[in-house]
Amino acid sequence: MARCPDCGGEVKYKAPFMVCLDCGLSFKRGELDNVKTTVRNEQKKIVGESTEEIERKDRERKRAYHDWYMKKEDK
Ligand SMILES: [Zn+2]
């Protein structure tokens, strides 16, 4: 099962979008890179974290994305 890159919730594929059932985030499969950037920028605005903290979380997210991608590709 795919996971939302933002909240980690369940994501369903509704062509041509992937839609998160929890937060409503929707994106095309090929747009994950854009989603990552958008999510990070939104977090920065909302939380106001330090750059170091954001970069640390971004690295964690990248690992999560990698896992997510690999699971998807396995199907
Ligand atoms: Zn979500």
PDB file of the backbone (N, CA, C, O) and the ligand in Angstrom, with CONECT records:
HET     ZN  A 101       1
ATOM      1  N   MET A   1       0.841  -1.211   0.000  1.00  0.00           N
ATOM      2  CA  MET A   1       0.000   0.000   0.000  1.00  0.00           C
ATOM      3  C   MET A   1       0.868   1.251   0.000  1.00  0.00           C
ATOM      4  O   MET A   1       1.811   1.364   0.783  1.00  0.00           O
ATOM      5  N   ALA A   2       0.551   2.159  -0.860  1.00  0.00           N
ATOM      6  CA  ALA A   2       1.313   3.410  -0.921  1.00  0.00           C
ATOM      7  C   ALA A   2       1.009   4.273   0.299  1.00  0.00           C
ATOM      8  O   ALA A   2      -0.066   4.198   0.894  1.00  0.00           O
ATOM      9  N   ARG A   3       1.986   5.084   0.644  1.00  0.00           N
ATOM     10  CA  ARG A   3       1.809   5.985   1.781  1.00  0.00           C
ATOM     11  C   ARG A   3       1.924   7.433   1.338  1.00  0.00           C
ATOM     12  O   ARG A   3       2.671   7.757   0.414  1.00  0.00           O
ATOM     13  N   CYS A   4       1.182   8.291   2.001  1.00  0.00           N
ATOM     14  CA  CYS A   4       1.229   9.721   1.710  1.00  0.00           C
ATOM     15  C   CYS A   4       2.603  10.276   2.085  1.00  0.00           C
ATOM     16  O   CYS A   4       3.100  10.023   3.182  1.00  0.00           O
ATOM     17  N   PRO A   5       3.217  11.034   1.169  1.00  0.00           N
ATOM     18  CA  PRO A   5       4.526  11.604   1.467  1.00  0.00           C
ATOM     19  C   PRO A   5       4.437  12.711   2.511  1.00  0.00           C
ATOM     20  O   PRO A   5       5.458  13.107   3.073  1.00  0.00           O
ATOM     21  N   ASP A   6       3.266  13.205   2.773  1.00  0.00           N
ATOM     22  CA  ASP A   6       3.121  14.292   3.732  1.00  0.00           C
ATOM     23  C   ASP A   6       2.813  13.759   5.122  1.00  0.00           C
ATOM     24  O   ASP A   6       3.583  13.984   6.056  1.00  0.00           O
ATOM     25  N   CYS A   7       1.677  13.043   5.271  1.00  0.00           N
ATOM     26  CA  CYS A   7       1.237  12.637   6.594  1.00  0.00           C
ATOM     27  C   CYS A   7       1.432  11.147   6.836  1.00  0.00           C
ATOM     28  O   CYS A   7       1.250  10.675   7.958  1.00  0.00           O
ATOM     29  N   GLY A   8       1.805  10.390   5.782  1.00  0.00           N
ATOM     30  CA  GLY A   8       2.014   8.958   5.969  1.00  0.00           C
ATOM     31  C   GLY A   8       0.729   8.163   5.940  1.00  0.00           C
ATOM     32  O   GLY A   8       0.723   6.968   6.232  1.00  0.00           O
ATOM     33  N   GLY A   9      -0.363   8.827   5.586  1.00  0.00           N
ATOM     34  CA  GLY A   9      -1.659   8.149   5.543  1.00  0.00           C
ATOM     35  C   GLY A   9      -1.811   7.276   4.313  1.00  0.00           C
ATOM     36  O   GLY A   9      -0.934   7.210   3.452  1.00  0.00           O
ATOM     37  N   GLU A  10      -2.936   6.618   4.263  1.00  0.00           N
ATOM     38  CA  GLU A  10      -3.199   5.717   3.139  1.00  0.00           C
ATOM     39  C   GLU A  10      -3.468   6.501   1.862  1.00  0.00           C
ATOM     40  O   GLU A  10      -4.210   7.483   1.867  1.00  0.00           O
ATOM     41  N   VAL A  11      -2.859   6.056   0.772  1.00  0.00           N
ATOM     42  CA  VAL A  11      -3.017   6.741  -0.505  1.00  0.00           C
ATOM     43  C   VAL A  11      -3.668   5.813  -1.510  1.00  0.00           C
ATOM     44  O   VAL A  11      -3.262   4.661  -1.661  1.00  0.00           O
ATOM     45  N   LYS A  12      -4.677   6.317  -2.193  1.00  0.00           N
ATOM     46  CA  LYS A  12      -5.322   5.534  -3.241  1.00  0.00           C
ATOM     47  C   LYS A  12      -5.018   6.136  -4.583  1.00  0.00           C
ATOM     48  O   LYS A  12      -4.876   7.351  -4.721  1.00  0.00           O
ATOM     49  N   TYR A  13      -4.921   5.277  -5.571  1.00  0.00           N
ATOM     50  CA  TYR A  13      -4.681   5.759  -6.922  1.00  0.00           C
ATOM     51  C   TYR A  13      -6.005   5.981  -7.620  1.00  0.00           C
ATOM     52  O   TYR A  13      -6.750   5.045  -7.911  1.00  0.00           O
ATOM     53  N   LYS A  14      -6.276   7.266  -7.881  1.00  0.00           N
ATOM     54  CA  LYS A  14      -7.468   7.605  -8.659  1.00  0.00           C
ATOM     55  C   LYS A  14      -6.972   8.322  -9.895  1.00  0.00           C
ATOM     56  O   LYS A  14      -6.704   9.523  -9.867  1.00  0.00           O
ATOM     57  N   ALA A  15      -6.853   7.581 -10.975  1.00  0.00           N
ATOM     58  CA  ALA A  15      -6.244   8.112 -12.192  1.00  0.00           C
ATOM     59  C   ALA A  15      -6.743   9.520 -12.501  1.00  0.00           C
ATOM     60  O   ALA A  15      -7.944   9.780 -12.425  1.00  0.00           O
ATOM     61  N   PRO A  16      -5.834  10.428 -12.847  1.00  0.00           N
ATOM     62  CA  PRO A  16      -4.387  10.180 -12.924  1.00  0.00           C
ATOM     63  C   PRO A  16      -3.658  10.574 -11.647  1.00  0.00           C
ATOM     64  O   PRO A  16      -2.449  10.806 -11.678  1.00  0.00           O
ATOM     65  N   PHE A  17      -4.364  10.653 -10.529  1.00  0.00           N
ATOM     66  CA  PHE A  17      -3.730  11.141  -9.303  1.00  0.00           C
ATOM     67  C   PHE A  17      -3.619  10.077  -8.237  1.00  0.00           C
ATOM     68  O   PHE A  17      -4.394   9.123  -8.181  1.00  0.00           O
ATOM     69  N   MET A  18      -2.615  10.280  -7.385  1.00  0.00           N
ATOM     70  CA  MET A  18      -2.547   9.567  -6.123  1.00  0.00           C
ATOM     71  C   MET A  18      -3.199  10.499  -5.104  1.00  0.00           C
ATOM     72  O   MET A  18      -2.822  11.668  -5.020  1.00  0.00           O
ATOM     73  N   VAL A  19      -4.156  10.015  -4.337  1.00  0.00           N
ATOM     74  CA  VAL A  19      -4.858  10.871  -3.393  1.00  0.00           C
ATOM     75  C   VAL A  19      -4.746  10.299  -1.990  1.00  0.00           C
ATOM     76  O   VAL A  19      -5.023   9.123  -1.754  1.00  0.00           O
ATOM     77  N   CYS A  20      -4.334  11.158  -1.063  1.00  0.00           N
ATOM     78  CA  CYS A  20      -4.234  10.733   0.338  1.00  0.00           C
ATOM     79  C   CYS A  20      -5.614  10.763   0.972  1.00  0.00           C
ATOM     80  O   CYS A  20      -6.330  11.760   0.870  1.00  0.00           O
ATOM     81  N   LEU A  21      -5.984   9.675   1.626  1.00  0.00           N
ATOM     82  CA  LEU A  21      -7.308   9.607   2.253  1.00  0.00           C
ATOM     83  C   LEU A  21      -7.348  10.378   3.562  1.00  0.00           C
ATOM     84  O   LEU A  21      -8.422  10.724   4.053  1.00  0.00           O
ATOM     85  N   ASP A  22      -6.182  10.646   4.124  1.00  0.00           N
ATOM     86  CA  ASP A  22      -6.142  11.338   5.417  1.00  0.00           C
ATOM     87  C   ASP A  22      -6.124  12.853   5.267  1.00  0.00           C
ATOM     88  O   ASP A  22      -6.957  13.550   5.847  1.00  0.00           O
ATOM     89  N   CYS A  23      -5.164  13.368   4.478  1.00  0.00           N
ATOM     90  CA  CYS A  23      -5.013  14.825   4.409  1.00  0.00           C
ATOM     91  C   CYS A  23      -5.487  15.386   3.081  1.00  0.00           C
ATOM     92  O   CYS A  23      -5.552  16.604   2.915  1.00  0.00           O
ATOM     93  N   GLY A  24      -5.822  14.513   2.124  1.00  0.00           N
ATOM     94  CA  GLY A  24      -6.339  14.996   0.857  1.00  0.00           C
ATOM     95  C   GLY A  24      -5.285  15.415  -0.140  1.00  0.00           C
ATOM     96  O   GLY A  24      -5.608  15.887  -1.229  1.00  0.00           O
ATOM     97  N   LEU A  25      -4.033  15.248   0.221  1.00  0.00           N
ATOM     98  CA  LEU A  25      -2.963  15.582  -0.710  1.00  0.00           C
ATOM     99  C   LEU A  25      -3.110  14.747  -1.975  1.00  0.00           C
ATOM    100  O   LEU A  25      -3.287  13.531  -1.903  1.00  0.00           O
ATOM    101  N   SER A  26      -3.036  15.402  -3.137  1.00  0.00           N
ATOM    102  CA  SER A  26      -3.124  14.648  -4.385  1.00  0.00           C
ATOM    103  C   SER A  26      -1.966  15.036  -5.282  1.00  0.00           C
ATOM    104  O   SER A  26      -1.544  16.192  -5.313  1.00  0.00           O
ATOM    105  N   PHE A  27      -1.467  14.073  -5.996  1.00  0.00           N
ATOM    106  CA  PHE A  27      -0.317  14.323  -6.859  1.00  0.00           C
ATOM    107  C   PHE A  27      -0.256  13.224  -7.894  1.00  0.00           C
ATOM    108  O   PHE A  27      -0.740  12.113  -7.679  1.00  0.00           O
ATOM    109  N   LYS A  28       0.351  13.555  -9.028  1.00  0.00           N
ATOM    110  CA  LYS A  28       0.574  12.523 -10.029  1.00  0.00           C
ATOM    111  C   LYS A  28       1.791  11.709  -9.626  1.00  0.00           C
ATOM    112  O   LYS A  28       2.667  12.179  -8.901  1.00  0.00           O
ATOM    113  N   ARG A  29       1.821  10.490 -10.109  1.00  0.00           N
ATOM    114  CA  ARG A  29       2.916   9.603  -9.744  1.00  0.00           C
ATOM    115  C   ARG A  29       4.276  10.229 -10.029  1.00  0.00           C
ATOM    116  O   ARG A  29       5.213  10.093  -9.242  1.00  0.00           O
ATOM    117  N   GLY A  30       4.372  10.918 -11.166  1.00  0.00           N
ATOM    118  CA  GLY A  30       5.646  11.496 -11.558  1.00  0.00           C
ATOM    119  C   GLY A  30       5.974  12.790 -10.841  1.00  0.00           C
ATOM    120  O   GLY A  30       7.022  13.390 -11.083  1.00  0.00           O
ATOM    121  N   GLU A  31       5.085  13.226  -9.960  1.00  0.00           N
ATOM    122  CA  GLU A  31       5.274  14.529  -9.323  1.00  0.00           C
ATOM    123  C   GLU A  31       5.817  14.436  -7.908  1.00  0.00           C
ATOM    124  O   GLU A  31       5.796  15.415  -7.163  1.00  0.00           O
ATOM    125  N   LEU A  32       6.286  13.299  -7.552  1.00  0.00           N
ATOM    126  CA  LEU A  32       6.737  13.131  -6.170  1.00  0.00           C
ATOM    127  C   LEU A  32       7.816  14.131  -5.795  1.00  0.00           C
ATOM    128  O   LEU A  32       7.827  14.626  -4.668  1.00  0.00           O
ATOM    129  N   ASP A  33       8.712  14.434  -6.701  1.00  0.00           N
ATOM    130  CA  ASP A  33       9.768  15.386  -6.395  1.00  0.00           C
ATOM    131  C   ASP A  33       9.186  16.741  -6.049  1.00  0.00           C
ATOM    132  O   ASP A  33       9.625  17.400  -5.106  1.00  0.00           O
ATOM    133  N   ASN A  34       8.184  17.154  -6.828  1.00  0.00           N
ATOM    134  CA  ASN A  34       7.537  18.429  -6.541  1.00  0.00           C
ATOM    135  C   ASN A  34       6.822  18.381  -5.204  1.00  0.00           C
ATOM    136  O   ASN A  34       6.857  19.342  -4.436  1.00  0.00           O
ATOM    137  N   VAL A  35       6.183  17.273  -4.933  1.00  0.00           N
ATOM    138  CA  VAL A  35       5.468  17.134  -3.666  1.00  0.00           C
ATOM    139  C   VAL A  35       6.436  17.267  -2.511  1.00  0.00           C
ATOM    140  O   VAL A  35       6.150  17.933  -1.516  1.00  0.00           O
ATOM    141  N   LYS A  36       7.569  16.634  -2.650  1.00  0.00           N
ATOM    142  CA  LYS A  36       8.567  16.705  -1.579  1.00  0.00           C
ATOM    143  C   LYS A  36       8.943  18.150  -1.299  1.00  0.00           C
ATOM    144  O   LYS A  36       8.963  18.588  -0.148  1.00  0.00           O
ATOM    145  N   THR A  37       9.240  18.883  -2.359  1.00  0.00           N
ATOM    146  CA  THR A  37       9.648  20.279  -2.193  1.00  0.00           C
ATOM    147  C   THR A  37       8.530  21.092  -1.565  1.00  0.00           C
ATOM    148  O   THR A  37       8.767  21.892  -0.660  1.00  0.00           O
ATOM    149  N   THR A  38       7.310  20.886  -2.049  1.00  0.00           N
ATOM    150  CA  THR A  38       6.175  21.641  -1.536  1.00  0.00           C
ATOM    151  C   THR A  38       5.961  21.353  -0.062  1.00  0.00           C
ATOM    152  O   THR A  38       5.772  22.270   0.737  1.00  0.00           O
ATOM    153  N   VAL A  39       5.992  20.093   0.292  1.00  0.00           N
ATOM    154  CA  VAL A  39       5.768  19.715   1.679  1.00  0.00           C
ATOM    155  C   VAL A  39       6.824  20.332   2.573  1.00  0.00           C
ATOM    156  O   VAL A  39       6.517  20.834   3.654  1.00  0.00           O
ATOM    157  N   ARG A  40       8.059  20.295   2.125  1.00  0.00           N
ATOM    158  CA  ARG A  40       9.144  20.838   2.938  1.00  0.00           C
ATOM    159  C   ARG A  40       8.962  22.338   3.114  1.00  0.00           C
ATOM    160  O   ARG A  40       9.125  22.863   4.216  1.00  0.00           O
ATOM    161  N   ASN A  41       8.625  23.022   2.038  1.00  0.00           N
ATOM    162  CA  ASN A  41       8.461  24.469   2.133  1.00  0.00           C
ATOM    163  C   ASN A  41       7.286  24.829   3.041  1.00  0.00           C
ATOM    164  O   ASN A  41       7.357  25.791   3.806  1.00  0.00           O
ATOM    165  N   GLU A  42       6.222  24.063   2.953  1.00  0.00           N
ATOM    166  CA  GLU A  42       5.071  24.327   3.812  1.00  0.00           C
ATOM    167  C   GLU A  42       5.430  24.108   5.267  1.00  0.00           C
ATOM    168  O   GLU A  42       5.037  24.883   6.139  1.00  0.00           O
ATOM    169  N   GLN A  43       6.167  23.067   5.519  1.00  0.00           N
ATOM    170  CA  GLN A  43       6.596  22.788   6.890  1.00  0.00           C
ATOM    171  C   GLN A  43       7.424  23.929   7.421  1.00  0.00           C
ATOM    172  O   GLN A  43       7.257  24.353   8.565  1.00  0.00           O
ATOM    173  N   LYS A  44       8.318  24.426   6.590  1.00  0.00           N
ATOM    174  CA  LYS A  44       9.198  25.508   7.001  1.00  0.00           C
ATOM    175  C   LYS A  44       8.363  26.708   7.411  1.00  0.00           C
ATOM    176  O   LYS A  44       8.625  27.346   8.431  1.00  0.00           O
ATOM    177  N   LYS A  45       7.354  27.007   6.601  1.00  0.00           N
ATOM    178  CA  LYS A  45       6.503  28.160   6.882  1.00  0.00           C
ATOM    179  C   LYS A  45       5.730  27.957   8.183  1.00  0.00           C
ATOM    180  O   LYS A  45       5.694  28.840   9.040  1.00  0.00           O
ATOM    181  N   ILE A  46       5.124  26.802   8.317  1.00  0.00           N
ATOM    182  CA  ILE A  46       4.219  26.565   9.439  1.00  0.00           C
ATOM    183  C   ILE A  46       4.980  26.415  10.751  1.00  0.00           C
ATOM    184  O   ILE A  46       4.645  27.046  11.754  1.00  0.00           O
ATOM    185  N   VAL A  47       5.985  25.588  10.728  1.00  0.00           N
ATOM    186  CA  VAL A  47       6.662  25.242  11.975  1.00  0.00           C
ATOM    187  C   VAL A  47       7.756  26.242  12.312  1.00  0.00           C
ATOM    188  O   VAL A  47       8.055  26.469  13.484  1.00  0.00           O
ATOM    189  N   GLY A  48       8.354  26.838  11.290  1.00  0.00           N
ATOM    190  CA  GLY A  48       9.413  27.797  11.541  1.00  0.00           C
ATOM    191  C   GLY A  48      10.651  27.166  12.147  1.00  0.00           C
ATOM    192  O   GLY A  48      11.314  27.757  12.999  1.00  0.00           O
ATOM    193  N   GLU A  49      10.950  25.974  11.702  1.00  0.00           N
ATOM    194  CA  GLU A  49      12.094  25.265  12.256  1.00  0.00           C
ATOM    195  C   GLU A  49      13.403  25.823  11.715  1.00  0.00           C
ATOM    196  O   GLU A  49      13.428  26.533  10.710  1.00  0.00           O
ATOM    197  N   SER A  50      14.462  25.494  12.385  1.00  0.00           N
ATOM    198  CA  SER A  50      15.776  25.896  11.908  1.00  0.00           C
ATOM    199  C   SER A  50      16.121  25.122  10.643  1.00  0.00           C
ATOM    200  O   SER A  50      15.568  24.051  10.392  1.00  0.00           O
ATOM    201  N   THR A  51      17.025  25.660   9.857  1.00  0.00           N
ATOM    202  CA  THR A  51      17.416  24.997   8.614  1.00  0.00           C
ATOM    203  C   THR A  51      17.982  23.612   8.885  1.00  0.00           C
ATOM    204  O   THR A  51      17.699  22.659   8.160  1.00  0.00           O
ATOM    205  N   GLU A  52      18.776  23.515   9.927  1.00  0.00           N
ATOM    206  CA  GLU A  52      19.387  22.216  10.227  1.00  0.00           C
ATOM    207  C   GLU A  52      18.320  21.171  10.525  1.00  0.00           C
ATOM    208  O   GLU A  52      18.391  20.034  10.058  1.00  0.00           O
ATOM    209  N   GLU A  53      17.342  21.578  11.305  1.00  0.00           N
ATOM    210  CA  GLU A  53      16.264  20.656  11.659  1.00  0.00           C
ATOM    211  C   GLU A  53      15.494  20.222  10.412  1.00  0.00           C
ATOM    212  O   GLU A  53      15.151  19.050  10.258  1.00  0.00           O
ATOM    213  N   ILE A  54      15.230  21.176   9.531  1.00  0.00           N
ATOM    214  CA  ILE A  54      14.492  20.867   8.304  1.00  0.00           C
ATOM    215  C   ILE A  54      15.302  19.914   7.440  1.00  0.00           C
ATOM    216  O   ILE A  54      14.759  18.960   6.882  1.00  0.00           O
ATOM    217  N   GLU A  55      16.598  20.171   7.328  1.00  0.00           N
ATOM    218  CA  GLU A  55      17.416  19.306   6.482  1.00  0.00           C
ATOM    219  C   GLU A  55      17.505  17.905   7.071  1.00  0.00           C
ATOM    220  O   GLU A  55      17.521  16.914   6.341  1.00  0.00           O
ATOM    221  N   ARG A  56      17.562  17.833   8.385  1.00  0.00           N
ATOM    222  CA  ARG A  56      17.605  16.512   9.009  1.00  0.00           C
ATOM    223  C   ARG A  56      16.316  15.753   8.698  1.00  0.00           C
ATOM    224  O   ARG A  56      16.350  14.579   8.329  1.00  0.00           O
ATOM    225  N   LYS A  57      15.197  16.425   8.848  1.00  0.00           N
ATOM    226  CA  LYS A  57      13.915  15.775   8.566  1.00  0.00           C
ATOM    227  C   LYS A  57      13.804  15.424   7.090  1.00  0.00           C
ATOM    228  O   LYS A  57      13.228  14.398   6.725  1.00  0.00           O
ATOM    229  N   ASP A  58      14.362  16.288   6.245  1.00  0.00           N
ATOM    230  CA  ASP A  58      14.309  16.030   4.819  1.00  0.00           C
ATOM    231  C   ASP A  58      15.064  14.757   4.478  1.00  0.00           C
ATOM    232  O   ASP A  58      14.633  13.976   3.629  1.00  0.00           O
ATOM    233  N   ARG A  59      16.190  14.554   5.144  1.00  0.00           N
ATOM    234  CA  ARG A  59      16.938  13.315   4.897  1.00  0.00           C
ATOM    235  C   ARG A  59      16.113  12.113   5.334  1.00  0.00           C
ATOM    236  O   ARG A  59      16.082  11.091   4.648  1.00  0.00           O
ATOM    237  N   GLU A  60      15.445  12.237   6.475  1.00  0.00           N
ATOM    238  CA  GLU A  60      14.596  11.134   6.942  1.00  0.00           C
ATOM    239  C   GLU A  60      13.473  10.882   5.942  1.00  0.00           C
ATOM    240  O   GLU A  60      13.143   9.736   5.634  1.00  0.00           O
ATOM    241  N   ARG A  61      12.896  11.961   5.444  1.00  0.00           N
ATOM    242  CA  ARG A  61      11.815  11.816   4.472  1.00  0.00           C
ATOM    243  C   ARG A  61      12.315  11.120   3.226  1.00  0.00           C
ATOM    244  O   ARG A  61      11.622  10.267   2.671  1.00  0.00           O
ATOM    245  N   LYS A  62      13.518  11.474   2.777  1.00  0.00           N
ATOM    246  CA  LYS A  62      14.039  10.859   1.562  1.00  0.00           C
ATOM    247  C   LYS A  62      14.167   9.356   1.746  1.00  0.00           C
ATOM    248  O   LYS A  62      13.881   8.586   0.828  1.00  0.00           O
ATOM    249  N   ARG A  63      14.593   8.941   2.917  1.00  0.00           N
ATOM    250  CA  ARG A  63      14.661   7.504   3.165  1.00  0.00           C
ATOM    251  C   ARG A  63      13.264   6.902   3.095  1.00  0.00           C
ATOM    252  O   ARG A  63      13.067   5.837   2.509  1.00  0.00           O
ATOM    253  N   ALA A  64      12.304   7.583   3.691  1.00  0.00           N
ATOM    254  CA  ALA A  64      10.929   7.085   3.677  1.00  0.00           C
ATOM    255  C   ALA A  64      10.404   7.002   2.248  1.00  0.00           C
ATOM    256  O   ALA A  64       9.744   6.033   1.871  1.00  0.00           O
ATOM    257  N   TYR A  65      10.701   8.015   1.470  1.00  0.00           N
ATOM    258  CA  TYR A  65      10.275   8.003   0.077  1.00  0.00           C
ATOM    259  C   TYR A  65      10.893   6.831  -0.666  1.00  0.00           C
ATOM    260  O   TYR A  65      10.242   6.156  -1.462  1.00  0.00           O
ATOM    261  N   HIS A  66      12.146   6.616  -0.385  1.00  0.00           N
ATOM    262  CA  HIS A  66      12.828   5.526  -1.068  1.00  0.00           C
ATOM    263  C   HIS A  66      12.115   4.207  -0.777  1.00  0.00           C
ATOM    264  O   HIS A  66      11.846   3.422  -1.686  1.00  0.00           O
ATOM    265  N   ASP A  67      11.815   3.976   0.487  1.00  0.00           N
ATOM    266  CA  ASP A  67      11.097   2.753   0.861  1.00  0.00           C
ATOM    267  C   ASP A  67       9.766   2.678   0.143  1.00  0.00           C
ATOM    268  O   ASP A  67       9.366   1.639  -0.383  1.00  0.00           O
ATOM    269  N   TRP A  68       9.090   3.827   0.140  1.00  0.00           N
ATOM    270  CA  TRP A  68       7.766   3.895  -0.475  1.00  0.00           C
ATOM    271  C   TRP A  68       7.859   3.555  -1.953  1.00  0.00           C
ATOM    272  O   TRP A  68       7.063   2.780  -2.482  1.00  0.00           O
ATOM    273  N   TYR A  69       8.833   4.143  -2.596  1.00  0.00           N
ATOM    274  CA  TYR A  69       9.034   3.894  -4.026  1.00  0.00           C
ATOM    275  C   TYR A  69       9.331   2.425  -4.275  1.00  0.00           C
ATOM    276  O   TYR A  69       8.754   1.813  -5.175  1.00  0.00           O
ATOM    277  N   MET A  70      10.216   1.867  -3.491  1.00  0.00           N
ATOM    278  CA  MET A  70      10.620   0.483  -3.702  1.00  0.00           C
ATOM    279  C   MET A  70       9.421  -0.443  -3.552  1.00  0.00           C
ATOM    280  O   MET A  70       9.240  -1.368  -4.344  1.00  0.00           O
ATOM    281  N   LYS A  71       8.604  -0.192  -2.538  1.00  0.00           N
ATOM    282  CA  LYS A  71       7.424  -1.040  -2.334  1.00  0.00           C
ATOM    283  C   LYS A  71       6.498  -0.948  -3.543  1.00  0.00           C
ATOM    284  O   LYS A  71       5.939  -1.945  -3.999  1.00  0.00           O
ATOM    285  N   LYS A  72       6.351   0.286  -4.052  1.00  0.00           N
ATOM    286  CA  LYS A  72       5.464   0.497  -5.177  1.00  0.00           C
ATOM    287  C   LYS A  72       5.991  -0.270  -6.410  1.00  0.00           C
ATOM    288  O   LYS A  72       5.239  -0.915  -7.141  1.00  0.00           O
ATOM    289  N   GLU A  73       7.310  -0.166  -6.602  1.00  0.00           N
ATOM    290  CA  GLU A  73       7.889  -0.803  -7.778  1.00  0.00           C
ATOM    291  C   GLU A  73       7.796  -2.324  -7.705  1.00  0.00           C
ATOM    292  O   GLU A  73       7.769  -3.008  -8.727  1.00  0.00           O
ATOM    293  N   ASP A  74       7.746  -2.831  -6.497  1.00  0.00           N
ATOM    294  CA  ASP A  74       7.709  -4.287  -6.338  1.00  0.00           C
ATOM    295  C   ASP A  74       6.423  -4.903  -6.855  1.00  0.00           C
ATOM    296  O   ASP A  74       6.406  -6.047  -7.310  1.00  0.00           O
ATOM    297  N   LYS A  75       5.335  -4.125  -6.780  1.00  0.00           N
ATOM    298  CA  LYS A  75       4.041  -4.660  -7.129  1.00  0.00           C
ATOM    299  C   LYS A  75       3.955  -5.200  -8.545  1.00  0.00           C
ATOM    300  O   LYS A  75       2.901  -5.683  -8.958  1.00  0.00           O
TER     301      LYS A  75
HETATM  302 ZN    ZN A 101      -1.637  12.717   3.655  1.00  0.00          ZN2+
END
